[in-house]
Structures are given as structure tokens and as C-alpha cells.
Amino acid sequence: RDSCTQLFDALQQRMQPLLARSLRLLRTFSTSTPPVPAASFARSQRTHTCGALSIDNVSQKVTLCGWLQQIRDFGDGLLFATLRDAYGTTQVVVNKNTDAAAVQALQSATLESCVSITGTVHSRPRDMENQAMKTGKIEVHVAEASLLNQCASLPFVIGQPNAQPTETARLKHRFLDLRDPRMQYNLRTRAAVALAVRSLLAQRDFIDVETPTLFKRSPGGASEFLVPTREAGHFYALPQSPQQLKQLLMVGGLDRYYQFARCYRDEAGRGDRQPEFTQIDLEMSFATQQDIQTVIEELLQMVWKQFAQHDVPRPFPRLTYEQAMSTYGIDKPDTRFGFHLHDVTAAVRSTQMRFVQTSIAAGGVACAIAVPNHKEVFSRSAIEKLQVFVRGTGAPEVAVFHVLPDGALRSSHAKHMTSSEQAALIASAEANAGDVILMSVGPKETVRATLGRVRLYCADVLEAAGLKLRDPKQFNFLWVEDFPLFETDPETGKTVSVHHPFTAPRPGDEQLLFTDPLKVLGQHYDVVLNGVELGGGSIRNHTPAVQEHILANILKEDLSMFSQLLDGLRYGAPPHGGIALGFDRLMMILCNTPSIRDVIAFPKTQGGRDLMAQCPSVLPASDYLPYHIVPRT
């Protein structure tokens, strides 16, 4: 319990600068009203909060309200309790010989019951001061105590570092989990960050505009939630982003728009995804890619400076999509560690490895990464686990070579290589003695993606063995640019957008739209942090002819689904572009939590269910009738 109190107070002390900063930001928007004084925390039911009292309040009569965090009876005639609210904790003391009613009220209360106490502030004896508590130099001697609401039997202990409840229990009883000091810190940090972002964007002349939640279905991309109406066969869709709407705001002359947009995607969840989520959405008229990136760099630099106490250098490094894939095997690389991909096709082309010869003859490539065999972690059994992981991704196994001190290779494939070919592979992979070379052979895209996943897998294995590769306090921001505009869907064979169909081609590639669309590079840019895509944006197609050609002739879409946007582009639409940052994902990184659910007040499970409200749920058959829906039996 003491460790719980110390954890809570430590986090509360971290929150205080956030609260102060939030008040300062609020005052920048409130020139017509006086600043809100700290005493505004006083309400009719309390004079102070549980984090407000100090030695300056000694001898004052105070009333506190909060939750009973712990209660202790040492048998010396005194009853000690810790009271907690949103702002901190305070120790209260009741004399069992003189304050029987107060003792009865507190002893009858279960832990986490809501109580109110009135008493006088006293300084603690010096040898009993608690330096870990913000209020550790004082205590309140209770004269009156009231049980405001009894707490039922708790499903789990709140705020106890050594007794973590399951996530299922946390989500089912989210209203209790929110009392945990870590959740309090996360949500208050989220609120402070949102306020700081709004302030910065307002200073840059952006205006906050709300766009509809009920909108029109957009073909392609993620699946959308459909909303039935009372008109038979007619549906709304919950937008997966305000993409078309914010472009139409630019047509409307608003010039610079932003909002904290609620977005919806009906797709399988994972650690950093939710069916409903929030993004910081921006759009700018008459802006270049550099203009938009500058705003985002300023925004992220400000957030990390204020809330992570970290100086982010600008401008962010730039990688093209081709550079990211050829070096890291992924378009959102974590650049805090190496293990770079190397093309070793030339080094192994002449070897007698049959699978290599066959793949290269078919137009494939050979690529490899070299990883240190720290503490001999890549044993035979560990390599087999690696191969199971690779096969689980649908890719063929990687070839494994151990680099020996004498410069030779130990591998089942080494017998098919001459000593000079082995040396060439070691040199091409930039490996050292003691390293393990992992090689993949096949189509370029498959090979790169396979080694990109293997690279991250090996980093996990090595860090589990004690090798520090990814410093959690190191923040490597970068931009990935020049993505392909289109790709071929491997399942249908159709041409689809890599991101969305509204991205403009890179200058100089416009003619390829009509001759070879798969070679077109787009003016798209992703901002990446430590292997996580924080957001993505693009310069848009602002001329109707180009946009119609992409939709109708390349993507084979029904133009009627985009009629509102195409109509808007015909009326003098300005050149424009924008970006959207995943706010939940950003906060997950900033708060250093393993799951995006830890920075959302009422999240869904990975499967999209609300365990607290037990929904989605079955409706009575009569509720379907107004929407002309016949439920399946």
C-alpha cells in the first residue's frame, strides 16, 4: 500500500506541470475573462483537494473529499487513513478515544469508498514525514467524517504496481481502472497535449472545423461502418477519415483547417488500432509539401519538448520509399539500430546453391542482414523458432550462415560455396566474425519484406538476451517520401491506390498516369517515429480531369460515389494538401504504454467489443423494422 501511495504521488507530481501548462494555454484564449485562480478547486463540498495542502496550511480547518485508499490501525489509539482524489493523496488521522463517530464512519467504509472528512491541518513529526508524498509533511486530524458512497467488493486492487489486473478485468470495470494513477496521468497528459496542439495551430492561423460523422460511403481502403436509415436501402457511412470533406473546405476558401477528428474503420484490431480513433487532421491551401512538413515538425518538436523534455532536431531526416525498403525492408523503419539489408545477389550468383540459382534465373534477388550472435543466442533451437516465425508470414525460410573467426562460414549451404564466394557474401553483408548472416532469395518485394520482419524479430531476441538496441528515450523522427501511387492487389490483380486515390503524382510523372500508372510516384509523405507511423499526408489532385482519370480509368471506380468532390474541384479548387496524425498512437508513444487502449478512456478490445457496456449487442426484432432490415434467424 505504501508503494501504491508513493507511485500515485510520484505520478501526481508529474501531472502538476501539465495542469499548470493547461491553465496557461487556456488563458491565451480567454482575454475577456480573468484567469481562474487556484482557489477555484474549492467547492461547496470541499475546501481543498488532496494534493493541495502543505506546511503553509497548518492550523487551518479544511474539508477534503475523495476515495479511501488505505486505512491502518496500529492499536495506539489512532486510526490512520489515506485519502485520494484526482490531485493527490493526504494522510488523515482520527483519535479513537475522542472522535468515535468519525472512527465509525471510516472503519465502516471499504477501500475505494467515497468519503468526506473535516479537520485541522497539523505538521507531522519530523521523523514521520513522507518525502515521497507531495503532502508528506502534514496530516489532517479529523473531527468529522462522512461516508458518501460505499464501494462494493473490488474486482481488482487499484493502483498496486505488483498486482496488475488482467486487461479483460480492466476493460470490464473501466470506471475503476480510470482511478489508477497511470491512467489518470495518461488521460491528463492527453488533454494537455491536445490543448497545446490547438494553441500552436491557432497561432499558425488554422481554424477548427467539425465535419459530419454521418457521410457517404467511400469505395476502397478500409471497411466502413454502415448506418441504416428509415429510407429503404439507403445508408450512411461513418467516415474512415474526413478526407473529401477537408478538401471541400479548401474549395470553400477556408485556407487552413484542422480538427481532432473522430474516425471509424471496421477492420481487425491490433495493438495500435481501434475501430474508432482520433486523428489530428490538417489541410492547407496554396501549400507545398515542405510547408506542411514544417508545420508538423514544429508541432511534434513542441510536444516532445514540453511533454517529454526532449529536444527534437529539425528538419527531420528524409528517406524515399525505395531507400526505406532497400535498407530496412519496411516503409516505417526504426532507425535506432542497424541490421541493414544488403543486396548480395552478385556475391552468391555463381554459387552452387540450387535454390539461389533458380530464384535469380527467374528474376529474383538475394538480400541479407548480419546480426551479432550476442551470448550465442542464435542457437540451433533459436534458429528453428526464427524459421517458424518466417514460415508463419507466408515466406520461405531464410538461409543461415555463422561467420567463424577464421573468416569461413558455418552453414548447411557452405559446402556449395567456394572460400572466395563465402568471403564475398561476408563482405557484401558487411558481417563480422561472430555474426549471423540471414539471407532471403526470391522476388525483390518478398525478400525485402521478409528481412524487414526478420530484422525486428532479431532485435526482440537480442534485447531479451540483454543487448540494448532501442533506447526508449531516443526519438528518431523521419519522413518517408516518394511512395508508389498505385500497386497491384495480389488477390484480385486489380490496380489499387497505395494510400488513397486523391494523392497527386510527383511532378514529372503526370504523363505516366496515361501510359504506365504502376511507375508513378506520388506526392505522399509519412512521418515515422521509432518504427511507428505517426501519420501520413499528401498533396492532392486539385484538377478535376486528373482526378476523374485516376478514379474512372485506373482504379475503375464509380464516379457517382465521389460526385461531391469532383463537383467541388470544377469550381476553381486551389492547390492544396494536408496530413493526419494518429493522436491515440502519438499518445501511446509519449506516455510509454504498450497498448493504445491505455491512452483512451473507454476503448474497445482488440476484437472491437466494449466489455464494460457489453456491446455490440443483439436488438429486439422490432428495432429493425423502421430501417427495413430483416434480422437473420
Disulfide bonds with the S-S distance in Angstrom:
none
